[in-house]
Amino acid sequence: MAFSRLVWIAGLVLGACWPLAFAPFDQSYLAIILLAGLFAIADRASPRLAAWTGFTFGLAAFAAGVYWLAIPLHNFAHMSWALSGAAVLLLAFYCALYPALALWVVRKFWPRKSLLVLPFVWVFSEWLRAHLFTGFPWLATGYSQTWTILGGWAPLLGQYGVGLAAACVASLILLLYRHRSELHMVMSTVAAIMLLYAGAAVSAEINWTQPIRHLLSVRLIQGDIPVTEKWNTHQLDSVLNRYVKLILATPKGTMLDVLPETAFPVFQTQIPELLQGLRVWSAHHHTQIILGIVQYAHQHYYNAALDIDGTSPRQWYRKQHLVPFGEYIPFPHLLGPLVHHFLPGLGSFTPGDGSSTLQVDGLRDGMTICYEESFSRDVRKGVVEGATFLTNISDYSWFGHSTALPQSLQMAAMQAREEEKPDIRATNTGVTAIISPNGRVQAKLPEFVSGALNGKINPRKGKTPFGMLGDLPFLIICLFALIIQAFRPIQRTGVENDVQ
């Protein structure tokens, strides 16, 4: 029993350190070290103890990694810090079920081959977490490797393939240590690790997509408007005027202005004269404008992006993947009264349909709004439709000066690397940035300042293997690996002698 407690504590400590592998700390090597530690514990534990270790790891990792969800609950829903923290712990409890299940499954069905199977089941559990119940992909292993050599697997296998490579390295390091006296095993294990890194490096050097002939000059506008001011009807004129002034200051020759999510915090039907004025300005300056605005159409409300082109009809992109309990309410008849008690008026958006791209200067622009950029499958929708560059508009001002902002930038960089397309981000408070097709941040604005980022991007045609196939290759690899292990004879392991 005392040893079990030590194992649970070890799971808590490893989990609490997990967010350090991600932005803004960027200690990517820690992901491999922490996984190696977790796998080492699980490999010596019974299924029950392994599950508890995975649970404590997940609980600590998500409580520490997404603590910032408590900020809007306290500041804007007027919950106490205790109640806000409890809500975060509830989410962490749910997310912790996935690593718990992964470790239990491996120890239950592959007790003699845990280190060979753990990487595949571990990352597959992350894939499930990003898909079930609308999904929650934060702190997935692959995102920790966005700017590392292993990130080179992204165009081939996506971020889950990157995470699988990192988890395999963790397991191989353990195998190397345990068989350090066996020359053949040492050589094989070292060769496997080198192959994972070499393959990623080679993949990163391949030009999966090709640049289009001309550059696109863009201006990304960051309003830095506090939430309390933005949604205050008495401050509406001030908010609109700030953005209009930033638009009017656009340098000559700029082809695209991008404003943040709900930069205009009104319905399009409330400001027809302003929108018409922007259309005239767009025609005169030959500059398209993409702005976040709430759309009312057909008795539905949409979190939307409006494209204003002075020479063409309006285009709309309506956010398709909504935030649960923020933009819509699951089980509204059951949970609606409770949610509206704390956040009146929220949960009333309708998921968008239609195209995931907008036409910009004769090119297709793959659009996402805020939360969607965290999901590879949402970003990929625009690429499947022929997007040559990616655009995201967001408002992370709800989360204050927290790690939510750099975490979102890291995930955006991974999406750019997966699709090998430039990515431009316009946010209210940060991080407004231009991301190159290899995932590097080309330029960015300081956080919590009002201004604009001017730059140029080179749109790219074609698709990466991930852009064409999505997660299918990753899933096939996991299935193939598990089938191989399943059909091998399973020997008794003396689990009854393991620590219970």
NUGUDO-569051 format. One record per residue (C-alpha): residue number from 0; residue in one letter; x, y, z. Coordinates in pm, 1 decimal. Each point is the difference from the previous one (the first is absolute). Layout:
N
    k  r         X         Y         Z
  NUM  A         X         Y         Z
...
REM end
This chain:
500
    k  r         X         Y         Z
    0  M       0.0       0.0       0.0
    1  A     282.0     241.8      85.2
    2  F     166.6     -74.6    -332.2
    3  S    -328.7      59.3    -182.7
    4  R     -21.4     344.8     154.3
    5  L     353.7      76.4    -112.1
    6  V     -92.2    -103.8    -353.5
    7  W    -306.5     224.4       2.3
    8  I     209.6     289.0     128.3
    9  A     251.8     -65.8    -276.4
   10  G    -286.1      17.9    -250.6
   11  L    -108.6     335.0     144.3
   12  V     352.6     141.2     -15.5
   13  L      58.6    -118.0    -356.8
   14  G    -336.9     137.6    -105.8
   15  A      55.1     335.0     167.6
   16  C     321.3      36.5    -201.6
   17  W    -170.5     -95.0    -328.0
   18  P    -103.0     359.3     -99.3
   19  L     367.3     103.8      17.0
   20  A      55.5    -193.1    -324.0
   21  F    -235.7     239.2    -180.5
   22  A      -3.2     372.3     -74.1
   23  P      90.2     238.6     150.5
   24  F     257.3    -213.9     186.3
   25  D      95.0    -200.1    -311.3
   26  Q     196.8    -268.9     182.9
   27  S     -95.6    -250.9    -268.7
   28  Y     251.6    -262.6     116.0
   29  L    -198.8     -26.8     324.7
   30  A    -285.9    -168.8    -185.8
   31  I     225.6    -294.1     -81.0
   32  I     154.5      -9.9     348.0
   33  L    -336.5      17.5     176.0
   34  L    -150.9    -266.1    -223.9
   35  A     299.9    -222.6      65.0
   36  G     -57.3      42.4     372.9
   37  L    -371.0     -70.8     -28.6
   38  F      54.5    -302.4    -225.1
   39  A     264.4    -135.7     237.5
   40  I    -246.2      13.4     289.8
   41  A    -283.8    -151.5    -202.9
   42  D     220.1    -281.2    -129.3
   43  R      53.3    -127.8     354.9
   44  A    -356.0      48.7     125.7
   45  S    -318.1    -202.1       0.1
   46  P    -275.5     119.0    -235.4
   47  R    -181.4     164.5     290.1
   48  L     304.1     185.0     130.0
   49  A     102.8      99.1    -352.5
   50  A    -345.5     149.6     -56.3
   51  W      20.6     198.1     323.6
   52  T     344.8     126.6     -98.2
   53  G    -128.1     111.0    -338.8
   54  F    -294.2     169.4     166.5
   55  T     211.5     194.7     249.3
   56  F     234.5      97.9    -283.6
   57  G    -287.7     128.8    -211.6
   58  L    -171.0     176.3     289.1
   59  A     314.8     195.7      87.3
   60  A      94.2      66.0    -363.2
   61  F    -333.9     151.8     -97.3
   62  A     -58.8     182.6     324.6
   63  A     338.0     169.3     -41.1
   64  G     -16.3      34.4    -378.8
   65  V    -346.7     149.2     -50.9
   66  Y     -37.5     184.8     329.6
   67  W     -79.4     309.7    -207.9
   68  L    -353.9    -126.4     -60.3
   69  A     -75.3     115.9     353.1
   70  I      77.4     362.3     -91.0
   71  P    -312.3      76.0    -208.0
   72  L    -215.3    -201.1     239.3
   73  H     114.0     221.0     286.6
   74  N      34.8     333.2    -178.0
   75  F    -304.1     -12.5    -226.3
   76  A    -231.2    -271.2     135.0
   77  H      55.6     138.2     352.5
   78  M      75.6    -340.6     147.9
   79  S     219.1     -18.2     306.6
   80  W     356.8    -115.9     -55.0
   81  A     -88.2    -319.5     186.3
   82  L    -290.4     -76.0    -232.6
   83  S     200.1      99.4    -308.5
   84  G     285.5    -223.9     108.3
   85  A    -245.0    -283.7      58.9
   86  A    -124.5      36.4    -358.5
   87  V     357.0     -29.1    -128.4
   88  L      55.9    -305.9     219.3
   89  L    -315.7    -154.3    -143.4
   90  L     138.5      42.5    -352.5
   91  A     337.9    -133.4     115.3
   92  F    -179.7    -299.0     155.6
   93  Y    -162.9     -76.0    -335.0
   94  C     322.8      39.9    -197.3
   95  A     187.2    -218.3     249.8
   96  L    -223.9    -293.3     -88.5
   97  Y     179.3     -36.8    -333.2
   98  P     355.7     -59.9     128.4
   99  A    -148.4    -219.7     274.6
  100  L    -179.1    -211.8    -258.3
  101  A     308.9     -15.4    -223.4
  102  L     225.1    -133.5     275.8
  103  W    -264.2    -243.3     124.9
  104  V     -59.7    -144.6    -347.6
  105  V     368.8     -55.7     -62.2
  106  R      67.8    -164.7     334.3
  107  K    -316.4    -210.3     -26.3
  108  F      44.7    -136.0    -351.6
  109  W     373.9      36.1     -73.0
  110  P     165.8     -39.7     341.9
  111  R     321.1    -151.8    -140.5
  112  K      30.8     249.2    -282.5
  113  S    -103.8     323.8     166.1
  114  L     287.1     210.1    -130.3
  115  L     -64.9    -115.8    -355.6
  116  V    -369.9      83.2      12.6
  117  L     -19.4     302.1     230.9
  118  P      97.9     266.8    -259.5
  119  F    -278.0    -107.0    -237.1
  120  V    -274.3     -26.7     261.0
  121  W     113.6     320.4     172.3
  122  V     -23.0     218.6    -308.9
  123  F    -314.9    -173.2    -121.8
  124  S    -162.2      96.1     330.5
  125  E      95.6     361.4     -75.9
  126  W    -163.0     -35.9    -340.2
  127  L    -317.0    -124.0     169.5
  128  R       6.4     293.4     242.3
  129  A       8.9     239.1    -296.3
  130  H    -300.7    -164.5    -165.4
  131  L    -245.7    -121.5     263.7
  132  F    -260.7     243.6     134.3
  133  T     114.2     274.0    -246.3
  134  G     361.5     -54.5     108.7
  135  F     266.8     169.3     208.8
  136  P     349.7     -22.9    -157.7
  137  W     199.0     217.0     242.1
  138  L     333.0    -130.6     128.3
  139  A      17.1    -286.0    -249.5
  140  T     352.6    -140.7     -16.7
  141  G      55.8     100.3    -362.3
  142  Y     -50.7     370.3      67.7
  143  S     299.2      -2.1     234.7
  144  Q     219.9     -86.4    -300.4
  145  T    -128.4     275.2    -230.9
  146  W     339.0     168.2     -33.0
  147  T     223.7    -306.3      37.1
  148  I     152.3    -246.4    -245.0
  149  L    -277.3    -249.9      70.2
  150  G    -246.6     261.6    -118.7
  151  G     121.4     -84.8    -348.9
  152  W    -242.1    -293.4       0.7
  153  A    -293.7     244.3       1.8
  154  P     -49.3      27.5    -380.1
  155  L      -6.0    -379.9     -21.5
  156  L    -188.4    -113.3     310.0
  157  G    -135.4     314.4     165.4
  158  Q      53.4      98.6     358.7
  159  Y    -112.9    -340.3     126.9
  160  G     272.0    -160.5    -210.3
  161  V     244.4     246.3     153.1
  162  G    -124.8     -96.2     345.4
  163  L      36.6    -366.7     -87.2
  164  A     362.8      56.2     -98.8
  165  A      68.7     175.8     331.8
  166  A    -172.2    -275.2     199.7
  167  C     197.4    -265.8    -190.4
  168  V     324.7     177.1      87.3
  169  A    -104.4      -5.6     367.7
  170  S     -64.0    -374.9     -14.0
  171  L     320.1     -67.8    -191.3
  172  I     203.1     189.1     259.5
  173  L    -144.8    -227.9     269.0
  174  L      76.3    -308.6    -206.4
  175  L     352.0     127.1     -55.8
  176  Y      51.0      42.4     374.7
  177  R    -144.1    -338.1      91.7
  178  H     201.5    -188.3    -259.8
  179  R     315.2     210.0      23.1
  180  S     212.0    -310.6      51.6
  181  E    -123.1    -162.4    -322.6
  182  L     196.1     133.4    -295.9
  183  H    -251.4    -113.3    -260.1
  184  M    -289.5     170.2     181.9
  185  V     203.5     315.6      54.5
  186  M      85.9      27.2    -367.1
  187  S    -356.1     -73.4    -113.1
  188  T    -152.4     249.1     240.3
  189  V     244.8     278.0     -84.9
  190  A     -59.3     -65.2    -369.3
  191  A    -377.2      27.0      50.5
  192  I      35.2     333.1     182.7
  193  M     231.0     133.7    -269.8
  194  L    -245.1    -113.4    -267.5
  195  L    -286.0     190.8     164.6
  196  Y     202.1     320.3       5.4
  197  A     155.6     -48.9    -343.9
  198  G    -338.2     -72.6    -156.0
  199  A    -143.9     315.7     151.0
  200  A     296.0     206.0    -122.3
  201  V     -36.8    -136.5    -353.7
  202  S    -375.3      61.9      -0.8
  203  A      55.3     359.2     111.3
  204  E     229.4      61.1    -298.8
  205  I    -247.8    -127.4    -258.5
  206  N    -205.7     265.1    -178.4
  207  W    -343.1    -157.2      13.8
  208  T    -162.4     319.4    -129.2
  209  Q     116.9     262.5    -248.7
  210  P      -4.1     379.3      32.7
  211  I    -235.3     195.3    -222.5
  212  R     157.2     261.8    -220.7
  213  H     -92.8     318.2     193.6
  214  L      23.6     117.1     357.3
  215  L    -305.6     111.3     195.1
  216  S      44.2     311.0     213.2
  217  V    -208.0     -15.5     318.2
  218  R     -80.9     219.7     296.9
  219  L    -103.8    -173.6     321.9
  220  I    -181.1     230.6     239.3
  221  Q       6.6     -41.1     379.2
  222  G    -249.1     220.6     182.1
  223  D      95.5     -79.4     361.9
  224  I    -349.7      73.7     122.7
  225  P     -89.5    -134.8     346.1
  226  V    -295.2    -236.9      11.8
  227  T    -188.4     230.4     237.2
  228  E      33.7     285.6    -249.5
  229  K     -56.8    -206.2    -311.5
  230  W    -344.3    -124.9     101.7
  231  N    -109.5     323.0     167.8
  232  T    -257.3     165.8    -226.3
  233  H     106.3     341.2     128.9
  234  Q     351.8     -66.0    -133.0
  235  L    -109.6    -125.0    -342.8
  236  D      86.7     316.6    -189.7
  237  S     344.6       7.5     159.7
  238  V      63.3    -363.5     -94.6
  239  L    -109.7      45.9    -359.7
  240  N     194.1     323.4     -37.7
  241  R     323.2    -163.3     118.7
  242  Y     -23.9    -271.4    -262.9
  243  V    -105.8     238.8    -275.1
  244  K     300.9     222.4      71.5
  245  L     232.5    -300.7     -18.6
  246  I    -157.6     -98.7    -331.9
  247  L      33.3     351.3    -142.9
  248  A     369.9      -1.0      93.6
  249  T      62.1    -298.4    -229.0
  250  P     313.5      53.3    -213.6
  251  K     -49.2      34.1    -373.3
  252  G      31.3    -327.6    -186.7
  253  T    -134.8    -217.5     283.3
  254  M    -223.2    -269.2    -145.1
  255  L    -167.1    -129.7     315.8
  256  D     -97.6     146.7     336.9
  257  V     -98.1    -252.2     269.7
  258  L    -182.0      95.6     320.2
  259  P     -50.6    -222.8     307.2
  260  E    -292.3    -217.2      99.2
  261  T    -311.0     212.3      72.3
  262  A     205.5     314.1     -54.9
  263  F    -334.0     161.9     -79.2
  264  P    -209.5    -117.3     298.1
  265  V    -332.7      64.7    -174.4
  266  F    -219.3    -166.9    -258.2
  267  Q      67.1      88.5    -360.8
  268  T    -358.6     124.6     -23.2
  269  Q      72.9     272.2     257.5
  270  I     280.2     175.5    -189.5
  271  P     -89.3      -7.2    -372.0
  272  E     139.7     348.7     -65.3
  273  L     337.4     -83.1     156.0
  274  L      30.5    -323.7    -194.7
  275  Q     -91.3     177.5    -321.5
  276  G     262.0     263.9      75.1
  277  L     262.7    -269.8      46.9
  278  R    -105.8    -156.1    -329.8
  279  V      53.9     331.2    -178.5
  280  W     338.3      40.0     170.5
  281  S      92.5    -355.1    -101.2
  282  A     -84.2      69.3    -365.5
  283  H     197.0     323.6      -0.8
  284  H     311.8    -145.7     164.7
  285  H     -18.2    -347.4    -157.1
  286  T      20.7    -151.6     348.7
  287  Q    -225.7    -277.8     122.6
  288  I    -111.7      -5.0     361.5
  289  I     -74.7    -305.7     212.7
  290  L    -161.1      95.4     327.3
  291  G    -154.5    -191.3     285.5
  292  I    -363.8      85.6      59.0
  293  V    -311.2    -165.7     138.9
  294  Q    -232.3     -89.8    -286.1
  295  Y    -375.7     -22.9      29.1
  296  A    -158.4    -192.7    -285.1
  297  H    -312.7    -213.4     -36.0
  298  Q     -78.4      41.3     369.7
  299  H     337.1    -145.0      98.9
  300  Y     310.2     155.5     155.6
  301  Y     345.7     -81.1    -133.7
  302  N     351.6      78.3     116.3
  303  A     120.8     104.9    -341.8
  304  A     265.5     156.3    -217.8
  305  L    -117.7     246.1    -263.5
  306  D     211.0      55.7    -310.2
  307  I     -44.7     345.9    -149.8
  308  D     122.8      39.1    -356.0
  309  G     -98.3     321.3    -171.9
  310  T     -25.5    -173.5    -336.7
  311  S    -186.4    -317.1     104.7
  312  P    -302.0    -107.2     206.0
  313  R      48.3     -62.0     370.1
  314  Q     138.7    -334.4     111.3
  315  W     -62.2    -161.4     336.3
  316  Y     176.7    -265.3     199.2
  317  R    -205.6    -127.8     291.8
  318  K     178.2    -170.9     284.8
  319  Q     -76.2    -370.7     -20.8
  320  H     158.5    -145.5     314.1
  321  L    -151.5     183.7     294.8
  322  V     127.4      13.1     357.9
  323  P    -222.4    -199.7     236.3
  324  F    -142.2     205.7     286.8
  325  G     126.4     313.7    -171.9
  326  E    -162.9      12.3    -340.1
  327  Y    -250.9    -279.6      41.4
  328  I    -140.0    -206.9     284.3
  329  P       9.5    -380.4     -13.6
  330  F    -330.3    -151.0     114.1
  331  P    -161.5     346.5       6.2
  332  H    -324.0    -110.3     168.1
  333  L     197.1    -146.6     290.2
  334  L     297.8     236.3      29.7
  335  G    -138.9     319.1    -156.3
  336  P    -149.8     152.7     317.5
  337  L     322.3     -58.0     196.1
  338  V     225.6     149.0    -270.5
  339  H    -222.8     302.4     -56.3
  340  H       0.5      66.7     374.0
  341  F     376.2      64.6     -15.7
  342  L      37.5     116.2    -362.5
  343  P    -323.9     156.5    -121.9
  344  G     -33.2       2.0    -378.2
  345  L     278.8    -244.5     -73.7
  346  G     -45.6    -334.1    -164.4
  347  S    -226.6     131.9    -275.0
  348  F     224.2     -27.7    -308.7
  349  T     -72.9    -234.4    -288.1
  350  P     283.7    -200.5    -158.8
  351  G      79.5     123.1    -347.5
  352  D     -21.2    -192.1    -321.0
  353  G     126.4      62.0    -349.2
  354  S     352.3      59.9    -119.5
  355  S     304.0      18.3     228.4
  356  T     178.4     237.8    -237.0
  357  L     -31.5     359.4    -116.5
  358  Q     116.5     137.5    -334.4
  359  V     286.9     246.6      45.4
  360  D     172.1     153.8    -302.2
  361  G     -96.1    -299.5    -211.1
  362  L     132.2    -243.4     262.7
  363  R    -176.3    -221.3     251.1
  364  D      50.6      91.0     364.0
  365  G     -55.2    -280.2     253.6
  366  M    -198.0     159.6     283.4
  367  T     -32.1     -91.7     365.6
  368  I    -129.5     196.6     295.2
  369  C     167.8     -24.4     342.0
  370  Y     -50.2    -350.2     148.1
  371  E      -8.6    -166.7    -343.0
  372  E     368.6      62.0     -60.0
  373  S      80.8    -245.9     277.9
  374  F    -148.0    -285.8    -202.7
  375  S     196.3    -135.0    -294.5
  376  R    -316.7    -136.6    -155.3
  377  D    -163.4     345.0       0.7
  378  V     298.9     169.3    -161.5
  379  R      23.1    -278.9    -255.6
  380  K    -355.0      69.4    -124.5
  381  G     119.6     315.7    -175.3
  382  V     304.0    -175.1    -143.7
  383  V    -218.6    -275.0    -144.6
  384  E    -195.3     276.7    -174.2
  385  G     319.7     134.3    -153.4
  386  A     120.8     261.6     249.5
  387  T     342.2     142.0     -82.0
  388  F      44.6     172.1     336.6
  389  L    -164.8      -9.6     342.8
  390  T    -167.8     276.1     198.6
  391  N    -119.1      -5.1     358.3
  392  I    -180.3     274.5     187.7
  393  S     -18.7     -30.3     379.3
  394  D     -68.2     179.0     324.6
  395  Y     192.5    -137.9     297.1
  396  S     -55.0     310.0     211.8
  397  W    -232.6    -211.1     214.8
  398  F     305.6    -178.5     140.6
  399  G     208.8     302.1      94.2
  400  H     378.6     -26.5      30.1
  401  S       2.4    -379.0       7.5
  402  T     163.5    -287.7    -184.0
  403  A    -311.7     -38.6    -216.9
  404  L     143.0     251.9    -248.4
  405  P     339.2    -163.3     -70.2
  406  Q    -158.4    -344.8       9.8
  407  S    -238.2     103.4    -277.5
  408  L     288.9     137.9    -205.2
  409  Q     188.2    -329.0      34.1
  410  M    -299.7    -197.4    -122.0
  411  A     -43.8     238.3    -293.5
  412  A     363.7     -52.1     -93.5
  413  M     -55.1    -375.3      -1.8
  414  Q    -296.1      41.0    -236.6
  415  A     216.4     205.3    -235.5
  416  R     263.8    -271.7      11.0
  417  E    -252.4    -277.2     -59.6
  418  E    -137.9     170.1    -309.8
  419  E     321.0     176.9    -107.1
  420  K    -196.4     322.5     -49.0
  421  P      65.1     348.3     138.5
  422  D    -232.5      88.2     285.7
  423  I    -108.3     349.3     101.2
  424  R    -165.8      70.9     335.1
  425  A    -185.1     316.3     100.5
  426  T     -90.0       8.6     369.2
  427  N    -144.3     256.1     236.9
  428  T     277.4      -9.7     261.2
  429  G     249.5    -249.3    -142.7
  430  V     169.1    -186.8    -137.0
  431  T     -42.5     170.8    -338.9
  432  A     257.3    -161.0    -226.5
  433  I     114.3    -112.4    -342.9
  434  I     108.7    -364.7      -3.8
  435  S     209.7    -147.2    -278.8
  436  P     -86.1    -332.7    -167.8
  437  N     265.0    -177.2     210.8
  438  G    -168.6     115.2     320.3
  439  R     245.0     274.4      89.6
  440  V    -139.4     327.5     130.7
  441  Q     105.7     245.5    -269.1
  442  A    -124.8     311.0     181.5
  443  K    -233.0      83.3     286.3
  444  L    -138.9     293.0     195.0
  445  P      62.6      45.3     371.5
  446  E    -291.8    -115.8     209.2
  447  F    -249.9     249.1     144.2
  448  V      83.2     289.5    -229.0
  449  S    -219.3     166.4    -259.4
  450  G     152.7      -0.1    -346.9
  451  A      47.8    -190.2    -321.8
  452  L     250.1    -245.0    -142.6
  453  N      90.3      59.5    -364.6
  454  G     170.0    -273.2    -197.6
  455  K       1.1    -223.4    -303.4
  456  I     -73.7    -366.1     -45.1
  457  N      55.4    -234.0    -291.5
  458  P    -310.7    -218.7     -47.1
  459  R      70.7    -358.4    -101.3
  460  K    -187.5    -241.4    -223.0
  461  G     -20.7    -375.2      41.8
  462  K     -49.6    -216.4     306.3
  463  T     221.4    -184.5     243.5
  464  P     -69.0    -370.2      60.0
  465  F    -180.2     105.7     317.8
  466  G    -201.0     254.7    -197.3
  467  M    -113.6    -275.3    -234.6
  468  L     -59.0    -282.9     247.6
  469  G     -36.8     161.6     341.0
  470  D      44.8    -229.0     300.1
  471  L     -62.3    -317.5    -199.2
  472  P     370.0    -101.1     -32.3
  473  F      53.8      57.0     372.8
  474  L    -304.2    -211.5      85.3
  475  I     109.8    -278.2    -236.2
  476  I     346.5      -5.8     158.6
  477  C    -152.2     -27.5     348.8
  478  L    -241.9    -272.0    -107.5
  479  F     270.4    -194.3    -180.4
  480  A     234.5      16.3     300.5
  481  L    -269.2    -116.8     241.2
  482  I    -112.0    -282.6    -227.7
  483  I     357.1    -128.2     -23.1
  484  Q      29.7      -5.4     377.7
  485  A    -348.3    -149.6      45.3
  486  F      74.5    -299.8    -219.3
  487  R     322.2     -82.8     179.8
  488  P     -35.6    -247.3     287.1
  489  I     -69.0     177.5     328.7
  490  Q     197.0    -145.9     286.2
  491  R    -103.1       5.9     363.4
  492  T     179.9     274.8     182.6
  493  G     -61.8     -69.8     362.6
  494  V    -205.3     311.8      37.3
  495  E    -115.0    -138.3     330.2
  496  N     351.7      70.7     120.7
  497  D      -3.2     361.3    -120.8
  498  V     -69.7     283.6     235.7
  499  Q    -377.1      28.4      49.0
REM end
